[in-house]
Amino acid sequence: MKLVQRLAAILSRVAVAIGSVATVTCLFLVGYSVVMRYAFGAPQPWVDKVAGWLVLGLVMLAAPEAQRRFEHIGVDVAVSKLGPRLARAAHLIGTLSVAAVAAVLVYAGWEAIEFSLMVGMMTDIDGVPEWWIQLLLPIGAGLLLVVALVQSLVLALGGRPDHLPTGDEELPRDTLARGE
């Protein structure tokens, strides 16, 4: 089972690394756009489109790693009060819920790609087919599905997935992180 968790971890880390590159690229492109618009009076409308695509990429490619580390929004304090058996059941329901949503996103993404291919949809940027961008949805959701299913399997077999919160972790001291 550890091997399966390691493989899922490798896939999610590669995806988040690509998402990180998308983040930095987006930052540079937006900076370039601002300089071109305000310093040279030459707006670059294509940058807004590409930045939107990069944001989609970074979200979809970072989601599997966030799930693997159990960093999605959760109510860990409440779960820790349930006792070990109910806490395991709550975590299992949570990972299965993520898997179900990921499966829906894979299906919807694939449907969108098939439609785009069928009608030959192109983006506003010459030579870039719409399905290239839409491919980010089933890829990211597919990786999220793999991570959530691995976590669900580990929980169902009585194991403890890597990074599973115990509820006794100290809350962040940063007031911004606590929402104050």
C-alpha positions as CSV (number, residue, x, y, z in Angstrom):
1,M,0.0,0.0,0.0
2,K,2.9,2.4,0.7
3,L,4.1,1.9,-2.9
4,V,0.7,3.1,-4.2
5,Q,0.8,6.1,-1.9
6,R,4.3,6.9,-3.1
7,L,3.2,6.7,-6.7
8,A,0.2,9.0,-6.1
9,A,2.6,11.4,-4.2
10,I,5.0,11.5,-7.1
11,L,2.2,12.2,-9.6
12,S,0.7,14.9,-7.4
13,R,4.1,16.5,-6.8
14,V,4.9,16.6,-10.5
15,A,1.5,18.2,-11.1
16,V,2.0,20.8,-8.4
17,A,5.5,21.6,-9.8
18,I,3.9,22.2,-13.3
19,G,1.2,24.3,-11.5
20,S,4.0,26.3,-9.8
21,V,5.6,27.0,-13.2
22,A,2.1,28.2,-14.4
23,T,1.9,30.5,-11.4
24,V,5.3,32.1,-12.1
25,T,4.5,32.4,-15.8
26,C,1.2,34.0,-15.0
27,L,3.0,36.5,-12.7
28,F,5.5,37.4,-15.4
29,L,2.8,37.7,-18.1
30,V,0.6,40.0,-16.1
31,G,3.7,42.1,-15.2
32,Y,4.6,42.3,-18.9
33,S,1.0,43.3,-19.8
34,V,1.0,46.1,-17.2
35,V,4.3,47.5,-18.4
36,M,3.2,47.3,-22.1
37,R,-0.1,49.0,-21.3
38,Y,1.0,51.8,-19.0
39,A,4.6,52.4,-20.1
40,F,4.3,51.9,-23.8
41,G,0.6,52.4,-24.4
42,A,0.4,49.0,-26.2
43,P,-2.1,46.7,-24.4
44,Q,-1.6,43.0,-24.9
45,P,-5.1,41.5,-24.9
46,W,-3.8,38.0,-25.4
47,V,-2.2,38.1,-22.0
48,D,-5.5,38.1,-20.2
49,K,-6.6,35.0,-22.0
50,V,-3.4,33.1,-21.4
51,A,-3.3,34.2,-17.7
52,G,-6.8,32.8,-17.3
53,W,-5.7,29.5,-18.8
54,L,-2.7,29.4,-16.5
55,V,-4.9,30.0,-13.5
56,L,-7.1,27.1,-14.5
57,G,-3.9,25.0,-14.9
58,L,-2.5,26.0,-11.5
59,V,-5.7,25.3,-9.7
60,M,-6.3,21.9,-11.4
61,L,-2.7,20.8,-11.0
62,A,-2.4,21.9,-7.4
63,A,-5.6,20.3,-6.2
64,P,-4.2,16.7,-6.1
65,E,-1.3,17.8,-3.8
66,A,-3.6,19.8,-1.6
67,Q,-5.8,16.7,-1.2
68,R,-2.8,14.4,-0.6
69,R,-1.7,16.6,2.2
70,F,-5.3,17.0,3.5
71,E,-4.9,20.8,3.1
72,H,-8.4,21.3,1.7
73,I,-10.9,23.0,4.0
74,G,-12.0,20.6,6.7
75,V,-13.4,20.5,10.2
76,D,-10.5,18.7,11.8
77,V,-11.3,19.9,15.3
78,A,-14.8,18.4,15.1
79,V,-13.6,15.2,13.5
80,S,-11.0,14.7,16.3
81,K,-13.9,14.9,18.9
82,L,-15.7,11.9,17.3
83,G,-13.4,9.2,18.5
84,P,-11.1,7.0,16.3
85,R,-13.8,4.9,14.6
86,L,-16.1,7.7,13.7
87,A,-13.2,9.9,12.8
88,R,-12.0,7.3,10.3
89,A,-15.5,7.0,8.9
90,A,-15.7,10.8,8.5
91,H,-12.3,10.9,6.8
92,L,-13.4,8.1,4.5
93,I,-16.6,9.8,3.6
94,G,-14.6,13.0,2.9
95,T,-12.1,11.2,0.6
96,L,-14.9,9.4,-1.2
97,S,-16.7,12.7,-1.6
98,V,-13.6,14.2,-3.2
99,A,-13.3,11.2,-5.5
100,A,-16.9,11.5,-6.6
101,V,-16.5,15.2,-7.4
102,A,-13.2,14.5,-9.2
103,A,-14.9,11.7,-11.3
104,V,-17.7,14.2,-12.3
105,L,-15.0,16.7,-13.3
106,V,-13.2,14.1,-15.4
107,Y,-16.4,13.2,-17.2
108,A,-17.4,16.8,-17.7
109,G,-14.0,17.7,-18.9
110,W,-13.9,14.9,-21.4
111,E,-17.4,15.8,-22.7
112,A,-16.2,19.4,-23.2
113,I,-13.1,18.2,-25.1
114,E,-15.2,15.8,-27.3
115,F,-17.6,18.7,-28.2
116,S,-14.8,21.1,-28.9
117,L,-13.1,18.5,-31.2
118,M,-16.5,17.8,-32.9
119,V,-17.2,21.4,-33.8
120,G,-13.6,22.5,-34.2
121,M,-13.6,25.2,-31.5
122,M,-10.7,27.5,-31.5
123,T,-9.6,30.0,-28.9
124,D,-9.3,33.8,-29.6
125,I,-5.6,33.2,-30.0
126,D,-4.9,32.1,-33.6
127,G,-3.9,28.4,-33.9
128,V,-4.8,27.4,-30.3
129,P,-7.6,24.9,-30.2
130,E,-10.0,25.1,-27.3
131,W,-9.5,21.5,-26.3
132,W,-5.9,22.1,-25.4
133,I,-7.1,24.3,-22.6
134,Q,-10.0,22.1,-21.7
135,L,-7.6,19.2,-21.3
136,L,-6.4,20.7,-18.0
137,L,-9.8,19.8,-16.4
138,P,-9.7,16.0,-16.9
139,I,-6.0,15.8,-16.2
140,G,-6.1,17.7,-12.9
141,A,-9.4,16.0,-11.9
142,G,-8.0,12.6,-12.9
143,L,-5.0,13.1,-10.6
144,L,-7.2,14.3,-7.9
145,L,-9.4,11.2,-8.3
146,V,-6.3,8.9,-8.1
147,V,-5.1,10.6,-4.9
148,A,-8.6,10.5,-3.2
149,L,-9.1,6.9,-4.2
150,V,-5.7,5.9,-2.8
151,Q,-6.5,7.7,0.5
152,S,-10.0,6.0,0.6
153,L,-8.4,2.6,0.0
154,V,-5.9,3.1,2.8
155,L,-8.6,4.3,5.2
156,A,-10.9,1.4,4.2
157,L,-8.1,-1.1,4.8
158,G,-7.5,0.3,8.3
159,G,-4.3,2.2,7.4
160,R,-3.5,5.8,8.0
161,P,-2.9,7.9,4.8
162,D,0.1,10.2,4.8
163,H,-0.6,13.7,6.2
164,L,-3.9,12.7,7.8
165,P,-4.7,15.3,10.4
166,T,-5.1,14.1,13.9
167,G,-6.9,17.1,15.2
168,D,-4.3,17.8,17.9
169,E,-2.1,19.9,15.6
170,E,-1.6,23.5,16.9
171,L,-3.5,26.1,15.0
172,P,-1.4,28.6,13.1
173,R,-0.4,31.6,15.2
174,D,-0.6,34.0,12.2
175,T,-3.8,36.1,12.6
176,L,-4.3,36.2,8.9
177,A,-4.2,32.4,8.7
178,R,-6.8,32.2,11.5
179,G,-9.1,34.7,9.7
180,E,-8.8,37.4,12.4
